[in-house]
Each structure stands twice: as structure tokens, then as C-alpha cells.
Amino acid sequence: MPYFLLMALLALSVAPSLSAQDQPAPAASPSAGAPVPPLHGPPPSGNRYDVLSKMITPIAGVLLGGTQTSNRALSLKATVGQVAGRLPQAIQGATFTAKIQYPGCIRLEAPLLGETVTVCRNGNQVWAVPGSKIQFLLDQFQRKPRPRTKGSTPLQLPFTAQQAVLLPALFQLEKASEVADIGTVPCRVIAGGLMPEIGKAVKAEDFSAKLWICDDYTPKRIDIRRSDFAMSFLIEDLSYVPALPPSTWQPPAGATDVFRCDEARLEELLYVVMNSLQMSAEDKPWLSEQGAGMTAPAAGPFAPAR
């Protein structure tokens, strides 16, 4: 789920450093007339908690309406990198985009069943296309999140904008200062995990992550790890603006196969989509719900935070 990725942005890992074969291939030299990729400065230096705070602040402005920044919208494009453990290999390489705006707007596009599926919340209303495939998935998955009102924030989060400023204090970060490149971008690597008492309180003692943060304090790669799975995201783009065009939150012109519901079911729709990334006609990801000992709604790889 998108907030699953958000939690990855906020937690830090003890995952091993990337080996050369794990790194994305260097970008090819631009040909004559081709756009030249932007140059990046040196990675952030200084206190690791300050670096984490500067990464979190603009995200809080979008997700919670914090006053630290005037930007209220973000655009994200990310690719699922390495996966291990209980996560299906089928999601590796899936590229998805998300657009989020405060208050109450989020749009996710992801590959599913051979085409791009879109789920969008616009205030109190939610739509998805193609609606027939969304309805098919809703009929298959049995352990979906229950409907619940989201309020003004794009996603329901367990803290306020004021509390978000204090989030870095909830983490126990490694002291080692590491610098590594993601592609051609030099990054500061920050690793660690939740403070033990916090991890125990939220039943996530095993949840940790590792961040590669570039010079503008945006992450370029995120690795997350729990006892039964590991996963990485490559962030191709993360940008902030005061607002996105109103058309962002409307179905495509002329679309007729549109699923519609109220915003209380947003989490349900996101759950079935993110648990079915790159699904083919032969795949049946909902069968994972039948695993021994699983309890609703934590069956799929993108189960909601509890």
C-alpha cells in the first residue's frame, strides 16, 4: 500500500550494503540532442537524525498538511526491486506511480492483469478504472480491510502533522556514516530501526529499513525488511508542488468502465491492487489468504499496518 511505502521512508534498516551486481546499471551516455540528466551535488552530511527529519518534513506537508512547507502535493514514481521471503516474485520490476495532495486526494496507477489500473480518491468519492477488473479482484479477496472514513488526510495515519516533526526520535539509527551511489547519484545511506519499546508497542520489532538519500533530501532507494520478507524500491521520481491540476483527480475523458464508491472503501481498493501487482490471468494472489495461521487482513504482502 502507499502508506506501506511511507513507513519504509520513515524506518531504517540493518540490511547489508548493496553489492555491485545489485546496483542499477549506469545510465548510458546521452546522445547528441538528447536531454542531459540533472547533475547532483554531494550527498547530505551532518547529523543522521537531521537528515532523516529533512526528508520527512515535505512528506508530512502533503500527507498531513503540516505548516513547515507550502507544498501540498507530491508525485512519486517507483519500481519494485529485489523481493524475498513470502513476497511473490511476480511483483519484481513492477513500476507504479502515485500522486497525493492534501486534503483528501490520492491517485495510484499500477500494472495489473496486463494493463494499467488506476485507483483515485477525490475527497469523499473514489473511482477506479478499469472497473470490471477492480470488481473481479474485490470478489476474489475475502480478507480485505473494513471500510472506514479517512477524514481530510489523503491516507489515514496514526499521527498528526505536529507529531510528524518528532518522528526521527522514534528511530534508533546506526552511527556509521556511509556514502554510496544509486546509478550515478551519490547518496547518504542511513540505516537502523524503530526504538525497541516503540517496535514492541506497534508489534513491529522486526520492521527495519535502509535509505539512500540524495542531495535534495529525497530518497533514491528504500530497502525494508521484516522477519518473513525483504523488499526494495527504486525511486525514479519524487517531487513536490503546491497543487496538481484538478483533472488529476477525474476519470479519463470518455471512460465508461468505471468503478465508483465512497472514500471509506479506499483502503480496500488499494489493498487488492497492491497485492496483485503484475498479476497475469493464471495468477491467483488471493489464495495466499488460505495460508495457515493467517488472520484478516494480513494475508497479502501489502497488508495494512495494524
C-alpha positions, 0 to 999 in steps of 0.5 A: 500500500502507499502508506506501506511505502511511507513507513519504509521512508520513515524506518531504517534498516540493518540490511547489508550494503548493496553489492555491485551486481545489485546496483542499477546499471549506469545510465548510458551516455546521452546522445547528441540532442538528447536531454542531459540528466540533472547533475547532483551535488554531494550527498547530505552530511551532518547529523543522521537524525537531521537528515532523516527529519529533512526528508520527512518534513515535505512528506508530512506537508502533503500527507498531513498538511503540516505548516513547515512547507507550502507544498501540498502535493507530491508525485512519486514514481517507483519500481519494485526491486529485489523481493524475498521471503513470502513476497511473490516474485511476480511483483519484481520490476513492477513500476507504479506511480502515485500522486497525493495532495492534501486534503483528501486526494490520492491517485495510484496507477499500477500494472495489473492483469496486463494493463494499467489500473488506476485507483483515485480518491477525490475527497469523499468519492473514489473511482477506479478504472478499469472497473470490471477488473477492480470488481473481479479482484474485490470478489476474489479477496475475502480478507480485505480491510473494513471500510472506514472514513479517512477524514481530510488526510489523503491516507489515514495515519496514526499521527498528526502533522505536529507529531510528524516533526518528532518522528526521527526520535522514534528511530534508533539509527546506526552511527556509521556514516556511509556514502554510496551511489544509486546509478550515478547519484551519490547518496547518504545511506542511513540505516537502523530501526524503530526504538525497541519499546516503540517496535514492541508497542506497534508489534513491529520489532522486526520492521527495519529499513535502509535509505539512500538519500540524495542531495535534495533530501529525497530518497533514491532507494528504500530497502525494508525488511521484516522477519518473513520478507525483504523488499526494495524500491527504486525511486525514479521520481519524487517531487513536490508542488503546491497543487496538481491540476484538478483533472488529476483527480477525474476519470479519463475523458470518455471512460465508461468502465468505471468503478465508483464508491465512497472514500471509506472503501479506499483502503480496500481498493488499494489493498487488492491492487497492491497485492496483485501487482503484475498479476497475469490471468493464471495468477491467483494472489488471493489464495495466499489468504488460505495460508495457515495461521493467517488472520484478516487482513494480513494475508497479502504482502501489502497488508495494512499496518495494524 
